[in-house]
Amino acid sequence: NDGNGSLIASADCKSVPAGGFALFARSDLDTENGGLPVVDAEFSFSLVPAGDIEVRAGAVVLDNVAWTSAGSAVSTQVNPSFLTTTDNDVEANHCQANTPYGNMTNSGTPKAANVCP
């Protein structure tokens, strides 16, 4: 949320059912994304620095989350006990991802519920 926004444009609707998951990534190539599951849409910005991201339908904000950078090769995620739109912005409600995926060099739970130790 740098004030400019980055539009993920697609000819196909990116519908996500209630309780479902979608995966947005900078690349859908296995060689570049660490072996993520099938990517639903690509974006052109980096999530490494601290920031805020919003998911919108036109002008309506569907969800947003703010974060601070944990550093290179470390993924943080929102603790599944704190998924409200206000709780997910509190840094203390995030945890370090430790579930390996894809080529096993990255950790997280892409396209699935977050898991915190």
All heavy atoms as an XYZ file, in Angstrom:
829
protein
N       0.846     -1.179      0.000
C       0.000      0.000      0.000
C       0.886      1.235      0.000
O       1.042      1.897      1.014
C      -0.941     -0.022      1.201
C      -1.929      1.115      1.175
O      -2.077      1.796      0.178
N      -2.617      1.311      2.283
N       1.479      1.520     -1.132
C       2.357      2.677     -1.252
C       1.615      3.880     -1.819
O       2.212      4.878     -2.183
C       3.567      2.341     -2.120
C       3.189      1.982     -3.549
O       1.994      2.068     -3.896
O       4.081      1.613     -4.309
N       0.302      3.784     -1.879
C      -0.493      4.876     -2.416
C      -0.771      4.723     -3.899
O      -1.724      5.276     -4.407
N       0.064      3.964     -4.600
C      -0.126      3.763     -6.030
C      -0.894      2.492     -6.326
O      -1.687      2.433     -7.235
C       1.229      3.712     -6.748
C       1.982      5.014     -6.605
O       1.393      6.081     -6.685
N       3.268      4.930     -6.363
N      -0.618      1.440     -5.561
C      -1.270      0.170     -5.790
C      -0.699     -0.557     -6.983
O      -0.084      0.040     -7.859
N      -0.837     -1.853     -6.993
C      -0.443     -2.688     -8.117
C      -1.641     -3.552     -8.465
O      -2.128     -4.307     -7.632
C       0.747     -3.577     -7.751
O       1.891     -2.802     -7.533
N      -2.107     -3.408     -9.672
C      -3.278     -4.130    -10.117
C      -2.887     -5.508    -10.627
O      -1.971     -5.641    -11.438
C      -3.976     -3.346    -11.231
C      -5.220     -3.974    -11.847
C      -6.324     -4.096    -10.800
C      -5.688     -3.141    -13.026
N      -3.558     -6.528    -10.129
C      -3.403     -7.872    -10.672
C      -4.563     -8.044    -11.639
O      -5.705     -8.217    -11.231
C      -3.431     -8.950     -9.564
C      -2.264     -8.740     -8.606
C      -3.399    -10.334    -10.173
C      -2.289     -9.655     -7.400
N      -4.259     -7.920    -12.907
C      -5.296     -7.983    -13.930
C      -5.345     -9.384    -14.519
O      -4.320    -10.031    -14.689
C      -5.014     -6.971    -15.030
N      -6.525     -9.853    -14.792
C      -6.677    -11.184    -15.346
C      -7.962    -11.250    -16.156
O      -8.950    -10.611    -15.808
C      -6.721    -12.220    -14.225
O      -6.988    -13.492    -14.747
N      -7.915    -12.031    -17.202
C      -9.130    -12.262    -17.987
C     -10.094    -13.146    -17.208
O     -11.292    -13.136    -17.445
C      -8.770    -12.921    -19.313
N      -9.562    -13.913    -16.262
C     -10.372    -14.805    -15.442
C     -10.625    -14.190    -14.081
O      -9.740    -13.578    -13.494
C      -9.666    -16.146    -15.238
C      -9.379    -16.865    -16.536
O     -10.225    -16.783    -17.440
O      -8.315    -17.490    -16.644
N     -11.806    -14.363    -13.561
C     -12.127    -13.905    -12.208
C     -11.329    -14.738    -11.208
O     -11.181    -15.946    -11.373
C     -13.621    -14.085    -11.956
S     -14.127    -13.624    -10.300
N     -10.772    -14.097    -10.202
C     -10.016    -14.803     -9.167
C     -10.912    -14.989     -7.949
O     -10.747    -14.390     -6.911
C      -8.749    -14.024     -8.783
C      -7.782    -13.866     -9.927
C      -7.348    -15.214    -10.457
C      -6.475    -15.069    -11.673
N      -6.233    -16.300    -12.343
N     -11.907    -15.823     -8.089
C     -12.879    -16.076     -7.035
C     -12.293    -17.015     -5.987
O     -11.690    -18.036     -6.328
C     -14.138    -16.702     -7.654
O     -15.069    -16.995     -6.648
N     -12.459    -16.654     -4.729
C     -11.988    -17.489     -3.620
C     -13.188    -17.708     -2.699
O     -13.733    -16.751     -2.153
C     -10.842    -16.817     -2.838
C     -10.368    -17.712     -1.706
C      -9.691    -16.458     -3.768
N     -13.604    -18.951     -2.504
C     -14.766    -19.197     -1.648
C     -14.444    -18.890     -0.187
O     -13.274    -18.883      0.216
C     -15.035    -20.698     -1.845
C     -13.723    -21.260     -2.264
C     -13.022    -20.175     -3.033
N     -15.468    -18.616      0.606
C     -15.287    -18.388      2.038
C     -14.545    -19.572      2.633
O     -14.858    -20.728      2.349
C     -16.641    -18.219      2.722
N     -13.513    -19.291      3.412
C     -12.702    -20.359      4.010
C     -11.687    -20.948      3.055
O     -10.955    -21.857      3.410
N     -11.636    -20.437      1.815
C     -10.706    -20.945      0.814
C      -9.410    -20.166      0.813
O      -9.215    -19.227      1.594
N      -8.506    -20.544     -0.062
C      -7.187    -19.919     -0.142
C      -6.830    -19.642     -1.589
O      -7.192    -20.397     -2.480
C      -6.115    -20.839      0.469
C      -6.371    -21.159      1.909
C      -7.059    -22.300      2.268
C      -5.933    -20.299      2.898
C      -7.309    -22.587      3.592
C      -6.174    -20.574      4.230
C      -6.867    -21.719      4.581
N      -6.095    -18.556     -1.798
C      -5.553    -18.220     -3.110
C      -4.068    -17.958     -2.919
O      -3.627    -17.592     -1.828
C      -6.229    -16.995     -3.684
N      -3.307    -18.168     -3.961
C      -1.867    -17.962     -3.891
C      -1.451    -16.929     -4.919
O      -1.563    -17.146     -6.117
C      -1.133    -19.287     -4.135
C       0.385    -19.233     -4.094
C       0.885    -18.698     -2.752
C       0.957    -20.614     -4.364
N      -0.991    -15.772     -4.426
C      -0.438    -14.722     -5.269
C       1.065    -14.776     -5.091
O       1.563    -14.878     -3.977
C      -0.945    -13.341     -4.853
C      -2.439    -13.184     -4.920
C      -3.091    -12.343     -4.047
C      -3.194    -13.862     -5.852
C      -4.467    -12.177     -4.102
C      -4.576    -13.706     -5.924
C      -5.211    -12.858     -5.048
N       1.807    -14.721     -6.166
C       3.268    -14.811     -6.103
C       3.887    -13.890     -7.142
O       3.235    -13.483     -8.097
C       3.727    -16.251     -6.343
N       5.147    -13.600     -6.945
C       5.858    -12.745     -7.885
C       6.145    -13.481     -9.190
O       6.318    -12.869    -10.231
C       7.158    -12.266     -7.244
C       7.727    -11.072     -7.919
C       8.721    -10.381     -7.057
N       9.186     -9.183     -7.725
C      10.097     -8.407     -7.255
N      10.659     -8.680     -6.107
N      10.473     -7.351     -7.906
N       6.194    -14.808     -9.140
C       6.432    -15.609    -10.333
C       5.701    -16.939    -10.195
O       5.584    -17.478     -9.106
C       7.930    -15.874    -10.498
O       8.155    -16.813    -11.528
N       5.241    -17.468    -11.322
C       4.621    -18.791    -11.290
C       5.580    -19.881    -11.776
O       5.202    -21.033    -11.939
C       3.321    -18.818    -12.093
C       3.523    -18.589    -13.578
O       4.665    -18.296    -14.001
O       2.537    -18.700    -14.331
N       6.854    -19.523    -11.959
C       7.858    -20.486    -12.404
C       8.479    -21.210    -11.218
O       9.012    -20.575    -10.306
C       8.955    -19.781    -13.202
C       8.520    -19.048    -14.467
C       9.689    -18.282    -15.069
C       7.949    -20.033    -15.467
N       8.432    -22.536    -11.216
C       9.014    -23.328    -10.124
C      10.466    -22.966     -9.850
O      10.900    -22.956     -8.703
C       8.942    -24.829    -10.438
C       7.558    -25.400    -10.232
O       6.715    -24.726     -9.620
O       7.326    -26.534    -10.681
N      11.218    -22.675    -10.894
C      12.637    -22.369    -10.733
C      12.864    -21.037    -10.031
O      13.943    -20.784     -9.524
C      13.351    -22.344    -12.100
O      12.676    -21.400    -12.951
C      13.341    -23.722    -12.744
N      11.843    -20.197     -9.969
C      11.971    -18.882     -9.329
C      11.210    -18.772     -8.019
O      11.473    -17.865     -7.237
C      11.486    -17.787    -10.289
C      12.347    -17.638    -11.515
C      11.832    -16.550    -12.448
O      10.925    -15.783    -12.051
O      12.330    -16.460    -13.575
N      10.250    -19.636     -7.768
C       9.413    -19.462     -6.580
C       9.582    -20.557     -5.533
O       8.775    -20.657     -4.611
C       7.942    -19.292     -6.967
C       7.328    -20.548     -7.553
O       7.792    -21.654     -7.315
N       6.261    -20.387     -8.314
N      10.596    -21.370     -5.633
C      10.860    -22.378     -4.604
C       9.926    -23.568     -4.619
O       9.838    -24.304     -3.647
N       9.192    -23.761     -5.696
C       8.314    -24.925     -5.794
C       6.947    -24.712     -5.177
O       6.365    -25.631     -4.610
N       6.408    -23.510     -5.302
C       5.065    -23.233     -4.784
C       4.034    -24.099     -5.485
O       4.241    -24.526     -6.619
C       4.705    -21.762     -5.033
C       5.387    -20.720     -4.164
C       5.099    -19.322     -4.702
C       4.945    -20.835     -2.721
N       2.885    -24.322     -4.836
C       1.770    -24.954     -5.549
C       1.339    -24.039     -6.701
O       1.884    -22.949     -6.887
C       0.670    -25.022     -4.489
C       1.347    -24.872     -3.186
C       2.580    -24.043     -3.436
N       0.319    -24.427     -7.435
C      -0.163    -23.641     -8.576
C      -0.495    -22.221     -8.111
O      -1.248    -22.020     -7.157
C      -1.403    -24.298     -9.215
C      -1.979    -23.422    -10.307
C      -1.036    -25.666     -9.760
N       0.099    -21.236     -8.784
C      -0.096    -19.820     -8.462
C      -1.370    -19.326     -9.144
O      -1.580    -19.569    -10.329
C       1.137    -19.005     -8.918
C       0.896    -17.516     -8.774
C       2.373    -19.447     -8.148
N      -2.227    -18.631     -8.387
C      -3.480    -18.118     -8.938
C      -3.299    -16.811     -9.701
O      -4.008    -16.550    -10.660
C      -4.499    -17.903     -7.810
C      -4.881    -19.221     -7.171
O      -5.458    -20.071     -7.861
O      -4.571    -19.415     -5.977
N      -2.364    -15.965     -9.256
C      -2.108    -14.689     -9.930
C      -0.720    -14.208     -9.548
O      -0.215    -14.520     -8.470
C      -3.158    -13.651     -9.546
N      -0.113    -13.454    -10.457
C       1.224    -12.907    -10.216
C       1.141    -11.418     -9.922
O       0.219    -10.749    -10.370
C       2.103    -13.106    -11.449
C       2.402    -14.546    -11.759
C       3.223    -14.678    -13.022
O       4.393    -14.236    -13.006
O       2.687    -15.196    -14.010
N       2.102    -10.901     -9.155
C       2.222     -9.472     -8.911
C       3.659     -9.058     -9.158
O       4.547     -9.888     -9.218
C       1.765     -9.077     -7.501
C       2.441     -9.841     -6.392
C       3.696     -9.470     -5.929
C       1.821    -10.918     -5.790
C       4.324    -10.152     -4.907
C       2.426    -11.608     -4.759
C       3.682    -11.226     -4.315
N       3.910     -7.766     -9.284
C       5.234     -7.299     -9.687
C       6.038     -6.649     -8.574
O       7.139     -6.183     -8.802
C       5.088     -6.296    -10.837
O       4.317     -5.200    -10.405
N       5.515     -6.622     -7.358
C       6.208     -5.936     -6.271
C       6.802     -6.943     -5.286
O       6.439     -8.106     -5.277
C       5.257     -4.976     -5.548
C       3.967     -5.627     -5.109
C       3.853     -6.201     -3.858
C       2.872     -5.662     -5.956
C       2.675     -6.799     -3.454
C       1.686     -6.268     -5.562
C       1.592     -6.840     -4.308
N       7.715     -6.476     -4.441
C       8.378     -7.332     -3.468
C       7.712     -7.201     -2.103
O       7.284     -6.107     -1.721
C       9.849     -6.927     -3.348
O      10.456     -7.627     -2.300
N       7.630     -8.288     -1.356
C       7.068     -8.257     -0.002
C       8.160     -8.275      1.065
O       7.874     -8.408      2.239
C       6.144     -9.463      0.214
C       4.899     -9.507     -0.653
C       4.110    -10.781     -0.375
C       4.029     -8.289     -0.419
N       9.425     -8.131      0.669
C      10.529     -8.227      1.629
C      10.518     -7.092      2.651
O      10.598     -7.325      3.830
C      11.882     -8.333      0.905
C      13.020     -8.300      1.889
C      11.926     -9.628      0.106
N      10.435     -5.817      2.239
C      10.461     -4.771      3.257
C       9.150     -4.730      4.035
O       8.153     -5.324      3.637
C      10.641     -3.496      2.441
C      10.101     -3.814      1.102
C      10.354     -5.290      0.892
N       9.167     -4.026      5.147
C       7.945     -3.844      5.917
C       6.916     -3.138      5.050
O       7.259     -2.378      4.152
C       8.239     -3.024      7.167
N       5.660     -3.391      5.309
C       4.650     -2.728      4.498
C       3.251     -3.137      4.850
O       2.974     -3.671      5.924
N       2.365     -2.905      3.928
C       0.949     -3.186      4.096
C       0.431     -3.614      2.736
O       0.792     -3.036      1.721
C       0.240     -1.913      4.573
C      -1.254     -2.106      4.726
O      -1.674     -2.825      5.628
O      -1.988     -1.522      3.919
N      -0.374     -4.633      2.721
C      -0.961     -5.081      1.464
C      -2.468     -5.158      1.640
O      -2.964     -5.536      2.696
C      -0.374     -6.436      1.004
C      -0.809     -6.759     -0.414
C      -0.743     -7.562      1.956
C      -0.037     -7.897     -1.051
N      -3.177     -4.733      0.609
C      -4.630     -4.765      0.619
C      -5.126     -5.615     -0.538
O      -4.560     -5.576     -1.624
C      -5.206     -3.357      0.454
C      -4.868     -2.421      1.576
C      -5.371     -1.006      1.322
O      -5.652     -0.651      0.150
O      -5.454     -0.250      2.302
N      -6.188     -6.353     -0.301
C      -6.879     -7.078     -1.357
C      -8.200     -6.356     -1.538
O      -8.959     -6.182     -0.583
C      -7.100     -8.563     -0.975
C      -7.884     -9.279     -2.063
C      -5.769     -9.247     -0.719
N      -8.460     -5.919     -2.761
C      -9.642     -5.104     -3.045
C     -10.476     -5.690     -4.167
O      -9.962     -6.383     -5.033
C      -9.222     -3.697     -3.476
C      -8.543     -2.898     -2.410
C      -8.091     -1.556     -2.990
N      -7.558     -0.698     -1.961
C      -8.103      0.455     -1.615
N      -9.167      0.896     -2.233
N      -7.565      1.182     -0.656
N     -11.721     -5.353     -4.129
C     -12.626     -5.560     -5.255
C     -13.058     -4.163     -5.647
O     -13.913     -3.564     -4.994
C     -13.810     -6.421     -4.865
N     -12.404     -3.585     -6.634
C     -12.630     -2.185     -6.973
C     -12.143     -1.308     -5.836
O     -11.021     -1.439     -5.374
N     -13.000     -0.443     -5.303
C     -12.624      0.444     -4.204
C     -12.862     -0.186     -2.838
O     -12.483      0.372     -1.814
C     -13.405      1.749     -4.311
N     -13.466     -1.365     -2.791
C     -13.797     -2.015     -1.521
C     -12.617     -2.853     -1.042
O     -12.154     -3.751     -1.740
C     -15.045     -2.913     -1.675
C     -15.354     -3.647     -0.379
C     -16.238     -2.096     -2.132
N     -12.113     -2.549      0.168
C     -11.027     -3.328      0.760
C     -11.628     -4.601      1.358
O     -12.444     -4.541      2.275
C     -10.279     -2.529      1.853
C      -9.213     -3.398      2.507
C      -9.662     -1.274      1.266
N     -11.229     -5.754      0.818
C     -11.715     -7.041      1.320
C     -10.898     -7.503      2.518
O     -11.425     -8.087      3.449
C     -11.659     -8.100      0.217
C     -12.458     -7.787     -1.041
C     -12.212     -8.841     -2.095
C     -13.943     -7.671     -0.713
N      -9.588     -7.258      2.471
C      -8.704     -7.635      3.573
C      -7.416     -6.854      3.416
O      -7.064     -6.411      2.330
C      -8.416     -9.139      3.563
C      -7.816     -9.638      4.876
O      -7.786     -8.873      5.865
O      -7.360    -10.786      4.917
N      -6.711     -6.676      4.517
C      -5.388     -6.075      4.468
C      -4.583     -6.575      5.654
O      -5.139     -7.045      6.643
C      -5.462     -4.544      4.455
C      -5.857     -3.971      5.792
O      -6.799     -4.440      6.405
N      -5.152     -2.956      6.241
N      -3.273     -6.529      5.510
C      -2.382     -6.932      6.597
C      -1.104     -6.114      6.483
O      -0.633     -5.815      5.396
C      -2.092     -8.460      6.570
C      -1.336     -8.859      5.322
C      -1.364     -8.905      7.820
N      -0.575     -5.728      7.645
C       0.697     -5.007      7.709
C       1.730     -5.950      8.306
O       1.395     -6.857      9.064
C       0.550     -3.761      8.582
N       3.011     -5.757      7.960
C       4.061     -6.627      8.476
C       5.365     -5.866      8.553
O       5.523     -4.808      7.961
C       4.233     -7.871      7.600
C       4.839     -7.553      6.266
C       6.170     -7.555      5.934
C       4.162     -7.123      5.094
N       6.352     -7.169      4.630
C       5.126     -6.887      4.089
C       2.824     -6.898      4.781
C       4.796     -6.461      2.819
C       2.511     -6.467      3.510
C       3.479     -6.266      2.551
N       6.294     -6.458      9.296
C       7.671     -5.977      9.301
C       8.529     -7.085      8.729
O       8.182     -8.260      8.840
C       8.160     -5.613     10.716
O       8.028     -6.759     11.554
C       7.346     -4.470     11.295
N       9.626     -6.737      8.122
C      10.481     -7.731      7.485
C      11.203     -8.559      8.531
O      11.741     -8.041      9.500
C      11.501     -7.044      6.580
O      12.347     -8.011      6.008
N      11.213     -9.870      8.331
C      11.940    -10.765      9.228
C      13.351    -11.006      8.719
O      14.147    -11.641      9.379
C      11.204    -12.100      9.343
N      13.656    -10.526      7.532
C      14.977    -10.729      6.959
C      14.920    -11.712      5.803
O      13.904    -12.325      5.531
N      16.026    -11.881      5.160
C      16.110    -12.749      4.002
C      15.912    -14.205      4.377
O      16.432    -14.671      5.389
C      17.478    -12.562      3.341
O      17.585    -13.378      2.216
N      15.179    -14.925      3.558
C      14.939    -16.368      3.683
C      14.154    -16.743      4.927
O      14.138    -17.885      5.341
C      16.247    -17.153      3.627
N      13.506    -15.773      5.565
C      12.670    -16.060      6.729
C      11.262    -15.597      6.405
O      11.049    -14.455      6.021
C      13.184    -15.331      7.990
C      12.258    -15.592      9.158
C      14.591    -15.769      8.317
N      10.308    -16.486      6.560
C       8.923    -16.151      6.272
C       8.144    -16.029      7.579
O       8.285    -16.851      8.476
C       8.311    -17.260      5.410
O       6.946    -17.013      5.199
N       7.356    -14.979      7.688
C       6.459    -14.855      8.830
C       5.035    -14.953      8.316
O       4.752    -14.670      7.154
C       6.656    -13.522      9.581
O       6.416    -12.453      8.684
C       8.050    -13.419     10.163
N       4.154    -15.377      9.185
C       2.759    -15.513      8.800
C       1.876    -15.178      9.982
O       2.330    -15.166     11.124
C       2.471    -16.925      8.286
C       2.834    -18.029      9.234
C       2.856    -19.385      8.533
O       2.927    -19.494      7.325
N       2.797    -20.438      9.308
N       0.626    -14.868      9.703
C      -0.318    -14.538     10.752
C      -0.723    -15.816     11.481
O      -1.064    -16.819     10.859
C      -1.562    -13.838     10.166
C      -2.588    -13.558     11.244
C      -1.168    -12.563      9.445
N      -0.661    -15.768     12.799
C      -1.107    -16.897     13.615
C      -2.590    -17.116     13.328
O      -3.380    -16.170     13.351
C      -0.889    -16.562     15.094
C      -1.223    -17.715     16.013
O      -2.253    -18.351     15.878
N      -0.355    -17.962     16.959
N      -3.014    -18.361     13.043
C      -4.412    -18.605     12.692
C      -5.397    -18.271     13.800
O      -6.599    -18.194     13.569
C      -4.450    -20.095     12.338
C      -3.184    -20.670     12.817
C      -2.196    -19.565     12.965
N      -4.915    -18.029     15.014
C      -5.799    -17.613     16.110
C      -6.116    -16.119     16.055
O      -6.933    -15.638     16.822
C      -5.150    -17.940     17.453
O      -4.918    -19.318     17.574
N      -5.452    -15.369     15.154
C      -5.590    -13.918     15.094
C      -5.857    -13.449     13.668
O      -5.089    -12.690     13.099
C      -4.327    -13.249     15.634
C      -4.029    -13.589     17.059
C      -3.070    -14.541     17.362
C      -4.711    -12.965     18.081
C      -2.786    -14.870     18.681
C      -4.442    -13.282     19.406
C      -3.477    -14.232     19.711
N      -6.952    -13.880     13.088
C      -7.208    -13.581     11.686
C      -8.142    -12.407     11.444
O      -8.467    -12.120     10.295
C      -7.757    -14.824     10.981
C      -6.797    -16.010     10.901
C      -7.457    -17.192     10.198
C      -5.502    -15.632     10.198
N      -8.574    -11.703     12.491
C      -9.440    -10.556     12.237
C      -8.632     -9.455     11.571
O      -7.404     -9.431     11.646
C     -10.065    -10.002     13.533
O      -9.038     -9.400     14.322
C     -10.786    -11.088     14.318
N      -9.305     -8.522     10.938
C      -8.614     -7.470     10.207
C      -7.804     -6.554     11.110
O      -6.885     -5.889     10.648
C      -9.599     -6.625      9.375
O     -10.596     -6.101     10.243
C     -10.227     -7.462      8.278
N      -8.108     -6.517     12.396
C      -7.286     -5.714     13.318
C      -6.201     -6.565     13.955
O      -5.060     -6.123     14.077
C      -8.140     -5.044     14.409
O      -8.935     -6.041     15.056
C      -9.033     -3.977     13.816
N      -6.519     -7.785     14.350
C      -5.526     -8.666     14.987
C      -4.384     -9.025     14.048
O      -3.247     -9.191     14.470
C      -6.163     -9.971     15.471
C      -7.003     -9.789     16.722
O      -6.921     -8.721     17.353
O      -7.749    -10.732     17.057
N      -4.667     -9.168     12.739
C      -3.614     -9.608     11.829
C      -2.584     -8.521     11.536
O      -1.574     -8.783     10.906
C      -4.169    -10.235     10.550
C      -4.879     -9.267      9.631
O      -4.759     -8.054      9.736
N      -5.645     -9.831      8.706
N      -2.808     -7.304     12.017
C      -1.832     -6.224     11.862
C      -0.886     -6.104     13.052
O       0.049     -5.321     13.018
C      -2.530     -4.878     11.662
C      -3.094     -4.735     10.258
O      -2.654     -5.479      9.366
O      -3.958     -3.880     10.062
N      -1.115     -6.864     14.115
C      -0.294     -6.784     15.324
C       0.878     -7.751     15.181
O       0.678     -8.966     15.030
C      -1.129     -7.114     16.575
C      -0.261     -7.093     17.828
C      -2.306     -6.163     16.700
N       2.098     -7.223     15.211
C       3.288     -8.051     14.982
C       3.369     -9.242     15.942
O       3.802    -10.331     15.564
C       4.543     -7.198     15.095
C       5.793     -7.928     14.666
C       7.009     -7.023     14.622
O       6.877     -5.802     14.780
O       8.109     -7.563     14.408
N       2.929     -9.059     17.176
C       2.970    -10.154     18.155
C       2.060    -11.314     17.756
O       2.211    -12.428     18.261
C       2.574     -9.636     19.538
N       1.138    -11.081     16.830
C       0.225    -12.124     16.363
C       0.732    -12.843     15.119
O       0.011    -13.578     14.477
C      -1.159    -11.536     16.091
C      -1.806    -11.001     17.341
O      -1.442    -11.379     18.450
N      -2.751    -10.113     17.181
N       2.004    -12.628     14.784
C       2.649    -13.319     13.663
C       3.620    -14.345     14.243
O       4.063    -14.239     15.379
C       3.420    -12.339     12.787
C       2.538    -11.343     12.092
N       2.995    -10.546     11.088
C       1.234    -11.018     12.243
C       2.019     -9.772     10.654
N       0.946    -10.037     11.349
N       3.952    -15.352     13.463
C       4.930    -16.348     13.895
C       5.838    -16.689     12.718
O       5.509    -16.424     11.567
C       4.240    -17.607     14.405
S       3.271    -18.476     13.152
N       6.985    -17.262     13.029
C       7.902    -17.683     11.981
C       7.387    -18.972     11.359
O       7.033    -19.916     12.054
C       9.301    -17.898     12.538
C      10.304    -18.227     11.460
C      11.722    -18.238     11.986
O      12.035    -17.581     12.962
N      12.577    -19.001     11.338
N       7.331    -18.998     10.046
C       6.907    -20.205      9.333
C       8.009    -21.247      9.428
O       9.176    -20.933      9.236
C       6.614    -19.877      7.880
N       7.648    -22.477      9.748
C       8.669    -23.524      9.839
C       8.261    -24.817      9.149
O       8.883    -25.850      9.352
C       9.050    -23.778     11.306
C       7.887    -24.260     12.137
O       6.783    -24.471     11.633
N       8.107    -24.420     13.427
N       7.229    -24.771      8.297
C       6.802    -25.941      7.540
C       7.426    -25.876      6.146
O       7.075    -24.997      5.357
C       5.265    -25.979      7.420
O       4.692    -25.937      8.718
C       4.805    -27.228      6.679
N       8.382    -26.773      5.821
C       9.009    -26.729      4.494
C       8.007    -27.075      3.389
O       7.084    -27.851      3.599
C      10.099    -27.798      4.557
C      10.197    -28.219      5.970
C       8.924    -27.835      6.648
N       8.193    -26.466      2.228
C       7.333    -26.789      1.082
C       8.170    -26.792     -0.195
O       9.319    -26.348     -0.212
C       6.174    -25.789      0.956
C       6.578    -24.391      0.560
C       6.764    -24.050     -0.773
C       6.769    -23.416      1.521
C       7.138    -22.774     -1.139
C       7.132    -22.133      1.161
C       7.312    -21.816     -0.166
O       7.674    -20.552     -0.525
N       7.574    -27.288     -1.261
C       8.208    -27.259     -2.591
C       9.544    -27.956     -2.609
O       9.642    -29.150     -2.317
N      10.613    -27.198     -2.904
C      11.946    -27.793     -2.983
C      12.609    -27.889     -1.608
O      13.792    -28.169     -1.509
C      12.829    -27.010     -3.964
C      13.073    -25.579     -3.530
O      12.835    -25.199     -2.396
N      13.548    -24.766     -4.460
N      11.824    -27.627     -0.557
C      12.227    -27.764      0.857
C      13.249    -26.722      1.300
O      13.817    -26.834      2.370
C      12.741    -29.173      1.164
C      11.800    -30.278      0.704
S      10.095    -30.043      1.220
C      10.075    -31.015      2.687
N      13.486    -25.680      0.504
C      14.405    -24.618      0.918
C      13.650    -23.420      1.486
O      14.262    -22.487      1.976
C      15.280    -24.135     -0.255
O      14.433    -23.594     -1.266
C      16.113    -25.274     -0.829
N      12.330    -23.440      1.399
C      11.494    -22.365      1.930
C      10.504    -22.942      2.930
O      10.203    -24.134      2.891
C      10.734    -21.677      0.796
C      11.660    -20.982     -0.165
O      12.353    -20.060      0.204
N      11.689    -21.451     -1.402
N      10.006    -22.086      3.783
C       9.028    -22.527      4.783
C       7.781    -21.675      4.696
O       7.840    -20.488      4.402
C       9.621    -22.426      6.191
O      10.693    -23.316      6.340
N       6.663    -22.287      4.998
C       5.375    -21.616      4.976
C       4.295    -22.628      4.636
O       4.553    -23.830      4.563
N       3.100    -22.156      4.468
C       1.979    -23.030      4.127
C       1.200    -22.409      2.960
O       0.033    -22.064      3.093
C       1.056    -23.231      5.349
O       0.681    -21.937      5.861
C       1.734    -24.026      6.435
N       1.858    -22.259      1.799
C       1.190    -21.606      0.676
C      -0.059    -22.344      0.230
O      -0.077    -23.559      0.134
C       2.252    -21.602     -0.430
C       3.220    -22.664     -0.043
C       3.174    -22.754      1.447
N      -1.105    -21.580      0.028
C      -2.414    -22.072     -0.430
C      -3.069    -23.014      0.579
O      -3.856    -23.884      0.239
C      -2.294    -22.728     -1.800
C      -3.504    -22.482     -2.666
C      -3.241    -22.821     -4.110
C      -4.422    -22.441     -4.948
N      -4.147    -22.578     -6.351
N      -2.723    -22.819      1.864
C      -3.301    -23.614      2.948
C      -3.310    -22.762      4.204
O      -2.699    -21.682      4.257
C      -2.464    -24.882      3.183
N      -3.981    -23.221      5.227
C      -4.042    -22.489      6.489
C      -2.655    -22.348      7.105
O      -1.830    -23.251      6.996
C      -4.970    -23.214      7.466
N      -2.380    -21.203      7.719
C      -1.134    -20.992      8.411
C      -1.007    -21.943      9.597
O      -2.008    -22.302     10.221
C      -1.015    -19.557      8.918
C      -0.876    -18.547      7.811
O      -0.642    -18.887      6.664
N      -1.027    -17.280      8.154
N       0.212    -22.339      9.897
C       0.498    -23.191     11.050
C       1.565    -22.500     11.876
O       2.616    -22.131     11.339
C       1.003    -24.587     10.610
C       1.394    -25.414     11.811
C      -0.036    -25.296      9.770
N       1.301    -22.271     13.147
C       2.284    -21.669     14.037
C       2.646    -22.674     15.116
O       1.778    -23.365     15.638
C       1.740    -20.406     14.678
S       1.637    -19.012     13.542
N       3.960    -22.744     15.435
C       4.377    -23.704     16.464
C       3.829    -23.333     17.820
O       3.453    -22.249     18.090
C       5.888    -23.596     16.447
C       6.252    -22.430     15.606
C       5.037    -21.994     14.880
